[in-house]
Amino acid sequence: MSRAARRGSGERGPSRFFSPCDLETADWEFGVTGLSLRGSDRARLTSAFEGLADGGQVAMPLIDQPWGSAGLLKDKFGITRNVEIQKS
């Protein structure tokens, strides 16, 4: 998969990922996103991210972005998770 496809090209589909991070520097094998969580409830989504990270591996911690916050991890079952918190 090309770098542009991993960063997102505006298309939707299982092979597209929308992330501000440079996945070429990730120190683990990246696959397609297994699950994406998105919403504006910061407390609930932060708690979900922390729970999923427990026993897993964080590739990008929840960090502020122009549209809100975003984080990327692989949970303890090996499923890639993308969490986006939209500004409310």
Secondary structure, DSSP 4 states (H G I P E B T S, - for coil): --HHHHH--S--STT----SS-GGG-SS---S-SEEEEES-HHHHHHHHHHHHTTSEEEEEEEEETTEEEEEEE-TTS-EEEEEEE--
